[in-house]
Amino acid sequence: GSRAGARVQMGCCYLGMREPARAARCFLDAARVYATAASPEAAAVALSRASGSMLQSRRFQAAEIAGVLAQCRSLCESIPDPALRGKLYNDIGLGYSQLHVFSLAAECFERALGLRGGEPDRRGEAALMQNLGAAHNALCSFGTALGWHRRAAALHGKSHRYLAPGVAGCAGRGWSPAFPIPGALGNRRAQGQCFGNLAYACSRLGNHEAAAENYLRALQAFRDSGDVQGQWQAHEGLGAACIHLGAPRKAIGHYKEAL
């Protein structure tokens, strides 16, 4: 236990020194020790940290990272604490999203959502819904995605008293469904991402009027939060929607704003 703990601390030090590849190896060593000592919770946490460090370092093959995520996922079943299990499933889902394995990402996000308790602060729940909707966008399951986008946007709005990001092989150069960064959840920018994801799904389903309406909502949210990249993406989406709605002059105006 003490040896594994020391490896974890070393891994954290390497992360602080911006050496994620070395950190990943420390976390993997710790996970092996914890697994040998029959400590599934500690092993799963170490594997989760390892996968995040591996993704950050960009020195590991996708198959290696997927293998670590799969190990972590298999250990989750034996973890009795639902809060920890839910956090791990969300982290694993984010890892699969970065690897573009969206079917497994969606499965993990759904499991994490099912483990949410009745917490008064629902920002984590909103973030999970946002993740799940973005994963379904990436899978081109736009009808399923709509409900998650709407629920996530509504929850993000309640959290902050506001009333109402291309994925490979699917979105092309259009709107890019954005997976939130852990620790930066439940804000106006996140609500803008949800509206943008919703707009993109509407456009792919041929409902360009609803797409334009939600791109406008996204644009306002990104203006409120000072997100410049989000603003030009929303303008680009509005330009495409205006073309479909037979308003080329408006489309040109939005494309100019996006430049």
NUDO-974235 format. One record per residue: residue number from 0; z, x, y of N, C-alpha, C in turn. Coordinates in nm, 2 decimals, always signed. Example, Ala and Ser with C-alpha at 12.3 -4.5 7.8 and 13.67 -1.06 7.14 Angstrom:
BEGIN
[0 [+0.78 +1.32 -0.57] [+0.78 +1.23 -0.45] [+0.78 +1.32 -0.33]] [1 [+0.71 +1.28 -0.22] [+0.71 +1.37 -0.11] [+0.79 +1.29 +0.00]] 
% end
This chain:
BEGIN
[0 [+0.00 +0.08 -0.12] [+0.00 +0.00 +0.00] [+0.00 +0.08 +0.12]] [1 [+0.09 +0.19 +0.13] [+0.09 +0.27 +0.25] [-0.04 +0.35 +0.26]] [2 [-0.10 +0.39 +0.15] [-0.23 +0.47 +0.16] [-0.33 +0.38 +0.22]] [3 [-0.34 +0.25 +0.17] [-0.44 +0.16 +0.22] [-0.41 +0.13 +0.37]] [4 [-0.29 +0.11 +0.40] [-0.25 +0.08 +0.54] [-0.30 +0.20 +0.63]] [5 [-0.28 +0.32 +0.59] [-0.32 +0.44 +0.66] [-0.47 +0.44 +0.68]] [6 [-0.55 +0.40 +0.58] [-0.69 +0.40 +0.59] [-0.74 +0.29 +0.69]] [7 [-0.67 +0.18 +0.69] [-0.70 +0.07 +0.79] [-0.67 +0.12 +0.93]] [8 [-0.56 +0.19 +0.95] [-0.53 +0.24 +1.08] [-0.63 +0.35 +1.13]] [9 [-0.67 +0.43 +1.03] [-0.78 +0.53 +1.06] [-0.91 +0.46 +1.10]] [10 [-0.94 +0.35 +1.03] [-1.06 +0.28 +1.06] [-1.05 +0.22 +1.20]] [11 [-0.94 +0.17 +1.24] [-0.92 +0.12 +1.38] [-0.94 +0.23 +1.48]] [12 [-0.89 +0.35 +1.45] [-0.90 +0.46 +1.54] [-1.05 +0.50 +1.56]] [13 [-1.12 +0.50 +1.45] [-1.26 +0.53 +1.45] [-1.34 +0.43 +1.53]] [14 [-1.30 +0.30 +1.52] [-1.36 +0.20 +1.60] [-1.34 +0.22 +1.75]] [15 [-1.21 +0.26 +1.78] [-1.18 +0.29 +1.92] [-1.26 +0.41 +1.97]] [16 [-1.30 +0.50 +1.88] [-1.38 +0.62 +1.92] [-1.53 +0.59 +1.91]] [17 [-1.56 +0.47 +1.89] [-1.70 +0.42 +1.88] [-1.77 +0.49 +1.77]] [18 [-1.71 +0.50 +1.65] [-1.77 +0.56 +1.53] [-1.76 +0.46 +1.42]] [19 [-1.84 +0.35 +1.43] [-1.82 +0.24 +1.33] [-1.86 +0.28 +1.19]] [20 [-1.95 +0.37 +1.17] [-1.98 +0.41 +1.03] [-1.86 +0.47 +0.96]] [21 [-1.79 +0.56 +1.03] [-1.67 +0.62 +0.97] [-1.56 +0.51 +0.95]] [22 [-1.55 +0.42 +1.05] [-1.46 +0.31 +1.04] [-1.48 +0.23 +0.91]] [23 [-1.61 +0.20 +0.89] [-1.65 +0.11 +0.78] [-1.61 +0.18 +0.64]] [24 [-1.63 +0.31 +0.63] [-1.59 +0.38 +0.51] [-1.43 +0.37 +0.49]] [25 [-1.36 +0.38 +0.60] [-1.21 +0.37 +0.59] [-1.17 +0.23 +0.54]] [26 [-1.23 +0.13 +0.60] [-1.20 -0.01 +0.56] [-1.24 -0.03 +0.41]] [27 [-1.35 +0.02 +0.37] [-1.40 +0.00 +0.23] [-1.30 +0.07 +0.13]] [28 [-1.25 +0.19 +0.17] [-1.15 +0.26 +0.09] [-1.02 +0.18 +0.08]] [29 [-0.98 +0.12 +0.19] [-0.86 +0.04 +0.20] [-0.88 -0.08 +0.11]] [30 [-0.99 -0.14 +0.11] [-1.02 -0.26 +0.03] [-1.01 -0.23 -0.11]] [31 [-1.06 -0.12 -0.16] [-1.05 -0.08 -0.30] [-0.91 -0.06 -0.34]] [32 [-0.83 +0.00 -0.26] [-0.68 +0.02 -0.29] [-0.61 -0.11 -0.30]] [33 [-0.64 -0.20 -0.20] [-0.57 -0.33 -0.20] [-0.62 -0.41 -0.32]] [34 [-0.74 -0.40 -0.36] [-0.79 -0.48 -0.48] [-0.72 -0.43 -0.61]] [35 [-0.71 -0.30 -0.62] [-0.64 -0.24 -0.73] [-0.49 -0.28 -0.74]] [36 [-0.43 -0.30 -0.62] [-0.29 -0.34 -0.61] [-0.27 -0.49 -0.62]] [37 [-0.38 -0.56 -0.65] [-0.38 -0.71 -0.66] [-0.33 -0.77 -0.53]] [38 [-0.39 -0.73 -0.42] [-0.36 -0.79 -0.29] [-0.48 -0.85 -0.23]] [39 [-0.53 -0.97 -0.28] [-0.66 -1.02 -0.24] [-0.67 -1.05 -0.09]] [40 [-0.56 -1.09 -0.02] [-0.57 -1.12 +0.12] [-0.60 -1.00 +0.20]] [41 [-0.52 -0.89 +0.17] [-0.54 -0.76 +0.25] [-0.68 -0.70 +0.21]] [42 [-0.72 -0.72 +0.09] [-0.85 -0.67 +0.05] [-0.97 -0.74 +0.12]] [43 [-0.95 -0.87 +0.13] [-1.06 -0.95 +0.20] [-1.06 -0.92 +0.35]] [44 [-0.95 -0.90 +0.41] [-0.95 -0.87 +0.55] [-1.01 -0.73 +0.57]] [45 [-0.98 -0.64 +0.49] [-1.04 -0.50 +0.50] [-1.19 -0.51 +0.48]] [46 [-1.24 -0.59 +0.38] [-1.38 -0.60 +0.36] [-1.45 -0.67 +0.48]] [47 [-1.38 -0.77 +0.54] [-1.44 -0.83 +0.65] [-1.46 -0.73 +0.77]] [48 [-1.35 -0.65 +0.79] [-1.36 -0.54 +0.89] [-1.47 -0.44 +0.86]] [49 [-1.48 -0.41 +0.73] [-1.58 -0.32 +0.69] [-1.72 -0.37 +0.72]] [50 [-1.75 -0.50 +0.69] [-1.88 -0.55 +0.71] [-1.92 -0.55 +0.86]] [51 [-1.82 -0.59 +0.94] [-1.84 -0.59 +1.08] [-1.87 -0.45 +1.14]] [52 [-1.80 -0.35 +1.09] [-1.83 -0.21 +1.13] [-1.96 -0.16 +1.08]] [53 [-2.00 -0.20 +0.96] [-2.13 -0.17 +0.90] [-2.25 -0.22 +0.99]] [54 [-2.23 -0.35 +1.03] [-2.33 -0.41 +1.11] [-2.34 -0.34 +1.25]] [55 [-2.23 -0.31 +1.30] [-2.22 -0.24 +1.43] [-2.28 -0.10 +1.42]] [56 [-2.27 -0.03 +1.31] [-2.32 +0.11 +1.31] [-2.47 +0.12 +1.29]] [57 [-2.53 +0.02 +1.22] [-2.67 +0.02 +1.19] [-2.71 +0.13 +1.11]] [58 [-2.62 +0.19 +1.03] [-2.65 +0.30 +0.94] [-2.65 +0.26 +0.80]] [59 [-2.63 +0.13 +0.77] [-2.62 +0.08 +0.64] [-2.74 -0.02 +0.61]] [60 [-2.78 -0.02 +0.48] [-2.89 -0.11 +0.44] [-2.83 -0.25 +0.44]] [61 [-2.92 -0.35 +0.46] [-2.89 -0.49 +0.46] [-2.82 -0.53 +0.32]] [62 [-2.88 -0.47 +0.22] [-2.83 -0.50 +0.08] [-2.69 -0.46 +0.07]] [63 [-2.65 -0.34 +0.12] [-2.51 -0.29 +0.12] [-2.42 -0.38 +0.19]] [64 [-2.46 -0.43 +0.31] [-2.37 -0.51 +0.39] [-2.36 -0.65 +0.32]] [65 [-2.47 -0.70 +0.26] [-2.46 -0.83 +0.19] [-2.37 -0.82 +0.07]] [66 [-2.37 -0.71 +0.01] [-2.28 -0.69 -0.11] [-2.13 -0.69 -0.07]] [67 [-2.10 -0.63 +0.05] [-1.96 -0.64 +0.10] [-1.92 -0.78 +0.14]] [68 [-2.01 -0.85 +0.20] [-1.99 -0.99 +0.24] [-1.97 -1.07 +0.12]] [69 [-2.04 -1.05 +0.01] [-2.03 -1.13 -0.11] [-1.89 -1.10 -0.18]] [70 [-1.85 -0.97 -0.18] [-1.72 -0.94 -0.23] [-1.61 -1.01 -0.15]] [71 [-1.62 -1.01 -0.02] [-1.52 -1.07 +0.06] [-1.52 -1.23 +0.04]] [72 [-1.64 -1.28 +0.02] [-1.65 -1.43 +0.00] [-1.58 -1.47 -0.13]] [73 [-1.60 -1.38 -0.24] [-1.55 -1.41 -0.37] [-1.39 -1.41 -0.36]] [74 [-1.34 -1.32 -0.28] [-1.19 -1.31 -0.27] [-1.13 -1.43 -0.19]] [75 [-1.21 -1.49 -0.11] [-1.16 -1.60 -0.02] [-1.10 -1.71 -0.11]] [76 [-1.16 -1.74 -0.22] [-1.11 -1.85 -0.31] [-0.97 -1.83 -0.35]] [77 [-0.92 -1.71 -0.36] [-0.78 -1.68 -0.41] [-0.68 -1.67 -0.30]] [78 [-0.72 -1.69 -0.17] [-0.63 -1.68 -0.06] [-0.57 -1.82 -0.03]] [79 [-0.44 -1.83 -0.04] [-0.37 -1.96 -0.02] [-0.36 -2.00 +0.12]] [80 [-0.36 -1.91 +0.22] [-0.34 -1.95 +0.36] [-0.47 -2.00 +0.41]] [81 [-0.48 -2.14 +0.44] [-0.61 -2.19 +0.49] [-0.66 -2.14 +0.62]] [82 [-0.56 -2.10 +0.71] [-0.60 -2.05 +0.84] [-0.68 -1.91 +0.82]] [83 [-0.62 -1.83 +0.74] [-0.68 -1.70 +0.72] [-0.82 -1.71 +0.64]] [84 [-0.81 -1.81 +0.54] [-0.94 -1.83 +0.47] [-1.05 -1.88 +0.56]] [85 [-1.01 -1.97 +0.65] [-1.11 -2.02 +0.75] [-1.16 -1.92 +0.84]] [86 [-1.08 -1.83 +0.89] [-1.12 -1.72 +0.98] [-1.22 -1.63 +0.90]] [87 [-1.18 -1.60 +0.78] [-1.27 -1.51 +0.70] [-1.40 -1.57 +0.67]] [88 [-1.41 -1.70 +0.64] [-1.53 -1.77 +0.62] [-1.62 -1.76 +0.74]] [89 [-1.56 -1.79 +0.86] [-1.63 -1.78 +0.98] [-1.69 -1.64 +1.01]] [90 [-1.61 -1.54 +0.98] [-1.65 -1.40 +1.00] [-1.77 -1.36 +0.91]] [91 [-1.75 -1.41 +0.78] [-1.86 -1.39 +0.68] [-1.99 -1.46 +0.72]] [92 [-1.97 -1.58 +0.77] [-2.09 -1.65 +0.82] [-2.16 -1.58 +0.93]] [93 [-2.08 -1.53 +1.03] [-2.14 -1.45 +1.14] [-2.21 -1.33 +1.08]] [94 [-2.16 -1.26 +0.98] [-2.22 -1.15 +0.92] [-2.35 -1.18 +0.86]] [95 [-2.35 -1.29 +0.78] [-2.48 -1.34 +0.72] [-2.58 -1.38 +0.82]] [96 [-2.53 -1.43 +0.94] [-2.63 -1.47 +1.04] [-2.70 -1.34 +1.10]] [97 [-2.62 -1.24 +1.11] [-2.68 -1.11 +1.16] [-2.78 -1.05 +1.07]] [98 [-2.76 -1.08 +0.94] [-2.85 -1.04 +0.83] [-2.97 -1.14 +0.82]] [99 [-2.96 -1.25 +0.89] [-3.06 -1.36 +0.88] [-3.06 -1.43 +0.75]] [100 [-2.95 -1.43 +0.68] [-2.93 -1.51 +0.56] [-2.86 -1.64 +0.60]] [101 [-2.94 -1.73 +0.66] [-2.88 -1.84 +0.72] [-2.83 -1.95 +0.63]] [102 [-2.89 -1.95 +0.51] [-2.84 -2.05 +0.41] [-2.69 -2.03 +0.38]] [103 [-2.66 -1.90 +0.35] [-2.52 -1.86 +0.32] [-2.43 -1.87 +0.44]] [104 [-2.49 -1.84 +0.56] [-2.42 -1.85 +0.68] [-2.37 -1.99 +0.70]] [105 [-2.46 -2.09 +0.69] [-2.43 -2.23 +0.71] [-2.32 -2.27 +0.61]] [106 [-2.34 -2.23 +0.48] [-2.24 -2.26 +0.38] [-2.10 -2.21 +0.42]] [107 [-2.09 -2.09 +0.47] [-1.96 -2.03 +0.51] [-1.90 -2.11 +0.63]] [108 [-1.99 -2.14 +0.73] [-1.94 -2.21 +0.84] [-1.89 -2.35 +0.81]] [109 [-1.95 -2.42 +0.71] [-1.91 -2.55 +0.67] [-1.77 -2.54 +0.60]] [110 [-1.75 -2.43 +0.52] [-1.62 -2.41 +0.45] [-1.52 -2.39 +0.55]] [111 [-1.55 -2.30 +0.65] [-1.45 -2.27 +0.76] [-1.41 -2.40 +0.83]] [112 [-1.51 -2.48 +0.86] [-1.48 -2.61 +0.94] [-1.40 -2.70 +0.86]] [113 [-1.42 -2.70 +0.72] [-1.34 -2.79 +0.64] [-1.19 -2.75 +0.63]] [114 [-1.16 -2.62 +0.67] [-1.02 -2.57 +0.66] [-0.95 -2.58 +0.79]] [115 [-1.02 -2.63 +0.90] [-0.95 -2.65 +1.03] [-0.84 -2.75 +1.02]] [116 [-0.73 -2.72 +1.08] [-0.62 -2.82 +1.08] [-0.63 -2.90 +1.20]] [117 [-0.53 -2.97 +1.24] [-0.53 -3.06 +1.36] [-0.48 -2.98 +1.48]] [118 [-0.53 -2.86 +1.51] [-0.48 -2.79 +1.63] [-0.52 -2.86 +1.76]] [119 [-0.42 -2.85 +1.85] [-0.45 -2.91 +1.98] [-0.56 -2.84 +2.06]] [120 [-0.57 -2.71 +2.04] [-0.68 -2.63 +2.10] [-0.80 -2.63 +2.01]] [121 [-0.90 -2.70 +2.04] [-1.02 -2.72 +1.95] [-1.14 -2.63 +1.98]] [122 [-1.11 -2.52 +2.06] [-1.22 -2.43 +2.09] [-1.28 -2.36 +1.96]] [123 [-1.19 -2.33 +1.87] [-1.24 -2.27 +1.74] [-1.33 -2.36 +1.67]] [124 [-1.29 -2.49 +1.66] [-1.37 -2.59 +1.60] [-1.50 -2.61 +1.66]] [125 [-1.50 -2.61 +1.80] [-1.63 -2.62 +1.87] [-1.72 -2.50 +1.84]] [126 [-1.66 -2.38 +1.83] [-1.74 -2.26 +1.80] [-1.80 -2.27 +1.66]] [127 [-1.72 -2.32 +1.57] [-1.78 -2.33 +1.43] [-1.89 -2.43 +1.43]] [128 [-1.88 -2.54 +1.50] [-1.99 -2.64 +1.51] [-2.11 -2.58 +1.57]] [129 [-2.09 -2.50 +1.68] [-2.20 -2.43 +1.74] [-2.27 -2.33 +1.64]] [130 [-2.19 -2.26 +1.57] [-2.24 -2.17 +1.47] [-2.33 -2.24 +1.36]] [131 [-2.27 -2.36 +1.32] [-2.33 -2.43 +1.21] [-2.47 -2.49 +1.26]] [132 [-2.46 -2.54 +1.38] [-2.59 -2.60 +1.44] [-2.69 -2.49 +1.46]] [133 [-2.65 -2.37 +1.50] [-2.75 -2.26 +1.52] [-2.81 -2.22 +1.39]] [134 [-2.72 -2.22 +1.28] [-2.77 -2.18 +1.15] [-2.88 -2.28 +1.10]] [135 [-2.85 -2.41 +1.12] [-2.95 -2.51 +1.08] [-3.08 -2.51 +1.16]] [136 [-3.07 -2.47 +1.29] [-3.19 -2.44 +1.37] [-3.27 -2.33 +1.30]] [137 [-3.20 -2.23 +1.27] [-3.27 -2.11 +1.20] [-3.33 -2.15 +1.07]] [138 [-3.27 -2.24 +1.00] [-3.33 -2.29 +0.87] [-3.43 -2.40 +0.89]] [139 [-3.46 -2.43 +1.02] [-3.56 -2.54 +1.06] [-3.51 -2.67 +1.01]] [140 [-3.38 -2.69 +0.99] [-3.32 -2.82 +0.95] [-3.28 -2.89 +1.08]] [141 [-3.37 -2.93 +1.16] [-3.34 -2.97 +1.30] [-3.27 -3.10 +1.31]] [142 [-3.30 -3.19 +1.21] [-3.23 -3.32 +1.21] [-3.08 -3.31 +1.19]] [143 [-3.05 -3.22 +1.09] [-2.91 -3.19 +1.06] [-2.84 -3.12 +1.18]] [144 [-2.92 -3.03 +1.24] [-2.87 -2.95 +1.35] [-2.82 -3.03 +1.47]] [145 [-2.90 -3.14 +1.50] [-2.87 -3.22 +1.62] [-2.73 -3.26 +1.63]] [146 [-2.67 -3.32 +1.52] [-2.54 -3.37 +1.53] [-2.44 -3.26 +1.56]] [147 [-2.45 -3.14 +1.50] [-2.36 -3.03 +1.52] [-2.37 -2.98 +1.67]] [148 [-2.49 -2.97 +1.72] [-2.51 -2.93 +1.86] [-2.44 -3.03 +1.96]] [149 [-2.46 -3.16 +1.93] [-2.39 -3.26 +2.02] [-2.24 -3.25 +2.01]] [150 [-2.19 -3.24 +1.89] [-2.04 -3.24 +1.88] [-1.99 -3.11 +1.94]] [151 [-2.05 -3.00 +1.92] [-2.01 -2.87 +1.98] [-2.01 -2.88 +2.13]] [152 [-2.12 -2.93 +2.19] [-2.13 -2.94 +2.34] [-2.02 -3.03 +2.39]] [153 [-1.99 -3.14 +2.32] [-1.89 -3.23 +2.37] [-1.75 -3.17 +2.37]] [154 [-1.72 -3.09 +2.26] [-1.59 -3.03 +2.25] [-1.58 -2.91 +2.35]] [155 [-1.68 -2.83 +2.37] [-1.67 -2.73 +2.47] [-1.65 -2.79 +2.61]] [156 [-1.71 -2.91 +2.63] [-1.70 -2.97 +2.76] [-1.56 -3.02 +2.78]] [157 [-1.50 -3.08 +2.68] [-1.36 -3.13 +2.69] [-1.26 -3.01 +2.72]] [158 [-1.29 -2.90 +2.65] [-1.20 -2.78 +2.67] [-1.20 -2.74 +2.81]] [159 [-1.31 -2.76 +2.89] [-1.32 -2.70 +3.02] [-1.35 -2.81 +3.13]] [160 [-1.32 -2.94 +3.09] [-1.33 -3.05 +3.19] [-1.47 -3.07 +3.25]] [161 [-1.57 -3.03 +3.17] [-1.71 -3.06 +3.21] [-1.75 -3.18 +3.13]] [162 [-1.81 -3.28 +3.20] [-1.86 -3.39 +3.12] [-2.01 -3.37 +3.11]] [163 [-2.04 -3.43 +3.03] [-2.18 -3.41 +3.01] [-2.28 -3.49 +3.09]] [164 [-3.00 -1.95 +2.19] [-3.07 -1.84 +2.21] [-3.16 -1.84 +2.10]] [165 [-3.56 -1.57 +1.97] [-3.62 -1.63 +1.86] [-3.56 -1.59 +1.73]] [166 [-3.53 -1.69 +1.65] [-3.49 -1.65 +1.51] [-3.61 -1.62 +1.42]] [167 [-3.60 -1.52 +1.35] [-3.71 -1.47 +1.26] [-3.76 -1.59 +1.17]] [168 [-3.89 -1.61 +1.18] [-3.95 -1.71 +1.09] [-3.94 -1.85 +1.13]] [169 [-3.88 -1.87 +1.24] [-3.86 -2.01 +1.28] [-3.89 -2.04 +1.43]] [170 [-3.81 -1.98 +1.51] [-3.82 -2.01 +1.66] [-3.93 -1.94 +1.73]] [171 [-3.98 -1.83 +1.68] [-4.08 -1.76 +1.75] [-4.03 -1.70 +1.88]] [172 [-4.10 -1.72 +1.99] [-4.06 -1.66 +2.11] [-3.98 -1.76 +2.19]] [173 [-3.96 -1.88 +2.14] [-3.89 -1.99 +2.21] [-3.74 -1.97 +2.22]] [174 [-3.67 -2.07 +2.23] [-3.52 -2.07 +2.25] [-3.46 -1.99 +2.13]] [175 [-3.36 -1.91 +2.17] [-3.29 -1.83 +2.06] [-3.15 -1.89 +2.04]] [176 [-3.13 -1.96 +1.93] [-2.99 -2.01 +1.90] [-2.89 -1.89 +1.90]] [177 [-2.79 -1.91 +1.98] [-2.69 -1.80 +1.99] [-2.57 -1.82 +1.92]] [178 [-2.53 -1.73 +1.84] [-2.40 -1.74 +1.77] [-2.29 -1.67 +1.85]] [179 [-2.19 -1.75 +1.88] [-2.09 -1.69 +1.97] [-2.01 -1.57 +1.92]] [180 [-1.97 -1.49 +2.02] [-1.89 -1.37 +1.98] [-1.75 -1.41 +1.96]] [181 [-1.68 -1.37 +1.85] [-1.54 -1.40 +1.83] [-1.46 -1.35 +1.94]] [182 [-1.37 -1.44 +2.00] [-1.28 -1.40 +2.11] [-1.34 -1.45 +2.24]] [183 [-1.46 -1.50 +2.24] [-1.52 -1.55 +2.37] [-1.57 -1.69 +2.35]] [184 [-1.49 -1.78 +2.30] [-1.53 -1.91 +2.25] [-1.48 -2.02 +2.35]] [185 [-1.55 -2.13 +2.34] [-1.50 -2.25 +2.41] [-1.51 -2.24 +2.56]] [186 [-1.62 -2.19 +2.62] [-1.64 -2.18 +2.76] [-1.76 -2.25 +2.81]] [187 [-1.79 -2.25 +2.94] [-1.90 -2.32 +2.99] [-2.03 -2.25 +2.94]] [188 [-2.03 -2.12 +2.93] [-2.15 -2.05 +2.88] [-2.18 -2.10 +2.73]] [189 [-2.08 -2.11 +2.65] [-2.09 -2.16 +2.51] [-2.15 -2.30 +2.51]] [190 [-2.10 -2.39 +2.61] [-2.16 -2.52 +2.62] [-2.31 -2.52 +2.65]] [191 [-2.34 -2.42 +2.74] [-2.49 -2.41 +2.77] [-2.57 -2.37 +2.65]] [192 [-2.51 -2.28 +2.57] [-2.58 -2.24 +2.45] [-2.60 -2.36 +2.36]] [193 [-2.50 -2.45 +2.35] [-2.51 -2.57 +2.26] [-2.62 -2.66 +2.31]] [194 [-2.63 -2.68 +2.45] [-2.73 -2.77 +2.51] [-2.87 -2.70 +2.48]] [195 [-2.88 -2.57 +2.49] [-3.01 -2.51 +2.47] [-3.05 -2.52 +2.32]] [196 [-2.95 -2.50 +2.23] [-2.98 -2.52 +2.09] [-3.03 -2.66 +2.06]] [197 [-2.96 -2.76 +2.12] [-2.99 -2.90 +2.10] [-3.13 -2.93 +2.16]] [198 [-3.16 -2.87 +2.28] [-3.29 -2.89 +2.33] [-3.40 -2.84 +2.24]] [199 [-3.38 -2.72 +2.19] [-3.48 -2.66 +2.10] [-3.50 -2.74 +1.98]] [200 [-3.39 -2.80 +1.92] [-3.41 -2.88 +1.80] [-3.49 -3.01 +1.84]] [201 [-3.46 -3.07 +1.95] [-3.53 -3.19 +2.00] [-3.68 -3.16 +2.01]] [202 [-3.71 -3.04 +2.07] [-3.85 -3.01 +2.09] [-3.92 -2.99 +1.96]] [203 [-3.86 -2.93 +1.86] [-3.92 -2.91 +1.73] [-3.94 -3.04 +1.66]] [204 [-3.86 -3.14 +1.69] [-3.87 -3.28 +1.63] [-3.97 -3.36 +1.71]] [205 [-4.02 -3.31 +1.82] [-4.12 -3.38 +1.90] [-4.07 -3.47 +2.01]] [206 [-3.94 -3.46 +2.03] [-3.88 -3.54 +2.14] [-3.86 -3.46 +2.26]] [207 [-3.97 -3.44 +2.34] [-3.98 -3.35 +2.45] [-3.90 -3.40 +2.57]] [208 [-3.89 -3.53 +2.58] [-3.81 -3.58 +2.69] [-3.66 -3.55 +2.68]] [209 [-3.61 -3.56 +2.55] [-3.47 -3.52 +2.53] [-3.45 -3.37 +2.54]] [210 [-3.56 -3.30 +2.50] [-3.55 -3.15 +2.51] [-3.54 -3.11 +2.66]] [211 [-3.62 -3.17 +2.75] [-3.62 -3.14 +2.89] [-3.48 -3.17 +2.95]] [212 [-3.42 -3.29 +2.91] [-3.29 -3.33 +2.96] [-3.19 -3.23 +2.92]] [213 [-3.19 -3.18 +2.80] [-3.09 -3.09 +2.75] [-3.11 -2.94 +2.80]] [214 [-3.24 -2.90 +2.82] [-3.26 -2.77 +2.89] [-3.21 -2.77 +3.03]] [215 [-3.22 -2.89 +3.10] [-3.16 -2.90 +3.23] [-3.01 -2.89 +3.23]] [216 [-2.94 -2.95 +3.13] [-2.80 -2.93 +3.11] [-2.76 -2.79 +3.08]] [217 [-2.84 -2.73 +3.00] [-2.82 -2.59 +2.97] [-2.83 -2.50 +3.09]] [218 [-2.93 -2.53 +3.17] [-2.96 -2.45 +3.29] [-2.84 -2.46 +3.39]] [219 [-2.79 -2.58 +3.41] [-2.67 -2.60 +3.49] [-2.55 -2.52 +3.44]] [220 [-2.53 -2.53 +3.31] [-2.41 -2.46 +3.25] [-2.43 -2.31 +3.27]] [221 [-2.55 -2.26 +3.25] [-2.57 -2.11 +3.27] [-2.56 -2.07 +3.41]] [222 [-2.60 -2.16 +3.51] [-2.57 -2.13 +3.65] [-2.42 -2.12 +3.68]] [223 [-2.35 -2.22 +3.62] [-2.21 -2.22 +3.65] [-2.14 -2.10 +3.60]] [224 [-2.19 -2.05 +3.48] [-2.12 -1.93 +3.42] [-2.19 -1.80 +3.46]] [225 [-2.29 -1.80 +3.54] [-2.36 -1.68 +3.59] [-2.43 -1.61 +3.48]] [226 [-2.48 -1.68 +3.38] [-2.56 -1.62 +3.27] [-2.71 -1.62 +3.31]] [227 [-2.76 -1.50 +3.35] [-2.89 -1.49 +3.40] [-2.99 -1.51 +3.28]] [228 [-2.96 -1.44 +3.17] [-3.06 -1.45 +3.06] [-3.07 -1.60 +3.01]] [229 [-2.95 -1.67 +3.00] [-2.95 -1.81 +2.96] [-3.04 -1.89 +3.06]] [230 [-3.03 -1.86 +3.19] [-3.11 -1.93 +3.29] [-3.26 -1.92 +3.27]] [231 [-3.30 -1.79 +3.24] [-3.45 -1.78 +3.23] [-3.50 -1.84 +3.09]] [232 [-3.41 -1.84 +2.99] [-3.45 -1.90 +2.87] [-3.46 -2.05 +2.89]] [233 [-3.36 -2.11 +2.96] [-3.37 -2.25 +2.99] [-3.49 -2.29 +3.07]] [234 [-3.53 -2.21 +3.17] [-3.65 -2.23 +3.25] [-3.77 -2.23 +3.16]] [235 [-3.77 -2.13 +3.07] [-3.89 -2.12 +2.98] [-3.90 -2.24 +2.89]] [236 [-3.78 -2.29 +2.84] [-3.78 -2.41 +2.76] [-3.83 -2.53 +2.84]] [237 [-3.78 -2.54 +2.96] [-3.83 -2.65 +3.05] [-3.97 -2.65 +3.08]] [238 [-4.03 -2.53 +3.09] [-4.17 -2.51 +3.11] [-4.25 -2.57 +3.00]] [239 [-4.21 -2.54 +2.88] [-4.28 -2.59 +2.76] [-4.26 -2.74 +2.75]] [240 [-4.14 -2.79 +2.78] [-4.12 -2.94 +2.77] [-4.21 -3.01 +2.87]] [241 [-4.22 -2.95 +2.99] [-4.30 -3.02 +3.10] [-4.45 -3.02 +3.06]] [242 [-4.50 -2.92 +2.99] [-4.64 -2.92 +2.95] [-4.66 -3.04 +2.85]] [243 [-4.57 -3.05 +2.75] [-4.58 -3.16 +2.66] [-4.57 -3.30 +2.72]] [244 [-4.49 -3.30 +2.83] [-4.47 -3.43 +2.90] [-4.58 -3.46 +3.01]] [245 [-4.68 -3.37 +3.01] [-4.79 -3.39 +3.11] [-4.76 -3.36 +3.25]] [246 [-4.67 -3.26 +3.27] [-4.63 -3.23 +3.41] [-4.66 -3.08 +3.43]] [247 [-4.79 -3.04 +3.44] [-4.82 -2.89 +3.45] [-4.76 -2.82 +3.57]] [248 [-4.76 -2.89 +3.68] [-4.71 -2.83 +3.81] [-4.56 -2.79 +3.79]] [249 [-4.49 -2.89 +3.74] [-4.34 -2.86 +3.71] [-4.33 -2.74 +3.61]] [250 [-4.41 -2.74 +3.51] [-4.41 -2.63 +3.41] [-4.43 -2.50 +3.48]] [251 [-4.53 -2.49 +3.57] [-4.56 -2.36 +3.63] [-4.44 -2.32 +3.72]] [252 [-4.37 -2.42 +3.78] [-4.25 -2.38 +3.86] [-4.14 -2.32 +3.77]] [253 [-4.12 -2.38 +3.66] [-4.02 -2.33 +3.57] [-4.06 -2.19 +3.51]] [254 [-4.18 -2.17 +3.48] [-4.23 -2.04 +3.42] [-4.21 -1.94 +3.53]] [255 [-4.24 -1.97 +3.66] [-4.22 -1.87 +3.77] [-4.07 -1.84 +3.78]] [256 [-3.98 -1.93 +3.76] [-3.84 -1.91 +3.77] [-3.80 -1.82 +3.66]] [257 [-3.86 -1.83 +3.54] [-3.83 -1.75 +3.42] [-3.87 -1.61 +3.44]] [258 [-3.97 -1.58 +3.52] [-4.02 -1.44 +3.54] [-3.92 -1.35 +3.60]] 
% end
